[in-house]
Amino acid sequence: MEYREKSWRIIIPKHDNSGRPLRPEYLREWLDALRKRFGGYTIIPNSYGCYYSKELGKTMCEENFIVWVVRDLNPPWGLEGTCEENNISPCTPENVILSDERFIRQFVKGIGDFLGQETVLHSEEPSEITFTKTEYMEELPETKVRKAKSVEEILF
């Protein structure tokens, strides 16, 4: 089996089950675990999910955000440091992906329990991801920038 990349998306609610907004600082430790494991993450700040509740006999909707992580096995990142940091032996792409899959399952179970959720939706897929080389600028011209928002303003 040959791997190049694999990605996971985890949908996390913005409110507890009674409708109260979650405090972003309580999620920081969870997001840091993803950053340490995968080198970073992408947050898609607004996701609105609905499902039909048989118990309540109606459609329920909630605000969420999506966290997306990617394991890139291609140069320049590849396996360098990954196996040593995560005690993976032998150091093969297949073993790294298997270890990541276990990590994600444990992460999803853990954050679901932490947030008191009945279930947490996550997906995984082999991905064809391309980083396109573009022109780097240290600083954009004033006409292109606006006041930056904090992570909390973006997520909540």
RAPE-V482924 format. One record per residue. PHI is phi in degrees with one decimal (none if undefined). OMEGA is omega in degrees with one decimal (* if undefined). NEAR is the number of other C-alpha atoms within 8 Angstrom. Layout:
PHI,OMEGA,NEAR
PHI,OMEGA,NEAR
This chain:
none,-178.2,3
-112.5,180.0,5
-117.6,170.4,9
-116.9,175.9,10
-146.7,170.4,13
-147.0,-179.5,13
-130.0,177.6,12
-132.3,174.5,12
-123.0,-178.6,11
-123.9,179.4,12
-94.8,-176.5,11
-120.5,-178.5,10
-70.3,175.9,9
-92.1,-177.7,12
-132.4,173.9,12
-77.0,-174.6,11
-67.5,177.2,7
-95.0,177.2,5
96.3,179.6,6
-80.1,-180.0,7
-62.8,176.2,8
-77.1,176.4,8
-82.6,-177.5,6
-56.8,-176.9,9
-62.9,178.5,6
-75.1,179.5,7
-96.8,-175.4,8
-57.0,-179.9,8
-61.6,178.8,8
-67.2,178.8,8
-66.2,177.1,9
-61.7,178.0,8
-62.2,177.0,8
-67.5,179.2,12
-60.2,-179.2,10
-64.8,-177.2,8
-73.7,-171.8,7
-108.9,179.5,10
87.6,179.7,7
162.7,177.2,9
-157.1,175.2,12
-118.7,176.6,7
-106.5,170.7,8
-99.7,-164.1,9
-70.7,-176.0,9
-129.9,176.7,9
-140.9,-178.9,9
-114.8,-176.5,8
-113.0,178.7,8
-128.7,177.2,8
-150.7,179.0,7
-94.1,177.9,8
-95.5,176.4,9
-64.2,-179.3,6
-60.7,-177.8,4
-92.3,-180.0,5
69.5,179.8,7
-154.1,176.9,7
-80.9,178.8,8
-111.9,178.8,8
-128.4,179.5,8
-150.5,175.8,10
-86.2,-179.7,11
-137.3,163.2,14
-130.8,-177.5,14
-114.3,173.6,13
-107.2,-177.4,12
-118.5,176.2,12
-124.2,-177.3,12
-133.7,169.1,10
-101.0,179.4,9
-101.2,-178.6,9
-99.3,-178.9,11
-95.4,171.4,9
-60.9,6.2,5
-84.7,-177.1,4
-82.4,176.4,8
51.3,-176.7,8
-93.0,-174.5,11
-53.1,177.9,6
83.1,-174.8,6
-62.2,-176.5,9
-66.8,180.0,12
-63.4,-177.8,7
-65.6,-174.6,6
-116.8,177.6,6
52.2,-179.3,6
-104.4,-179.4,11
-148.0,-6.1,7
-69.1,-175.0,5
-82.8,177.6,9
-126.2,176.0,8
-55.7,-179.7,10
-61.4,-179.5,9
-69.3,177.1,11
-63.8,179.9,12
-63.4,178.0,10
-61.1,177.8,8
-64.8,177.6,9
-63.2,179.3,8
-62.3,176.2,8
-62.8,179.4,8
-59.2,-178.8,8
-62.7,178.0,9
-59.7,178.3,8
-67.0,179.0,8
-61.0,-177.7,8
-63.4,177.4,11
-61.9,-178.1,9
-64.1,-178.9,8
-70.6,176.1,9
-63.1,176.6,12
-64.1,-179.3,8
-59.1,-177.8,7
-93.8,177.6,7
69.4,-178.2,8
-86.2,174.8,9
-71.7,177.1,5
-144.8,172.8,5
-131.2,-179.1,11
-82.7,171.4,7
-144.0,179.9,9
-134.6,177.2,7
-140.4,178.7,8
-161.1,165.6,7
-63.8,-173.8,9
-127.9,168.3,8
-106.2,-174.0,6
-114.7,-179.8,5
-124.0,170.9,4
-100.2,-178.1,4
-88.3,178.8,4
-68.6,178.3,4
-130.1,-177.1,4
-84.1,-179.9,4
-79.7,173.6,4
-127.6,178.1,5
-59.4,-178.2,4
-146.7,178.0,4
-80.9,175.1,7
-62.3,-178.3,6
-53.2,-178.2,5
-66.3,-177.6,4
-102.5,-174.5,6
-114.4,174.6,7
-137.1,-179.8,4
-59.9,-179.4,4
-73.2,175.5,4
-95.3,174.6,7
-78.0,177.6,6
-56.6,-179.5,6
-62.7,179.0,8
-66.2,-179.4,7
-74.5,-175.3,8
-79.1,-171.7,10
-124.5,*,7
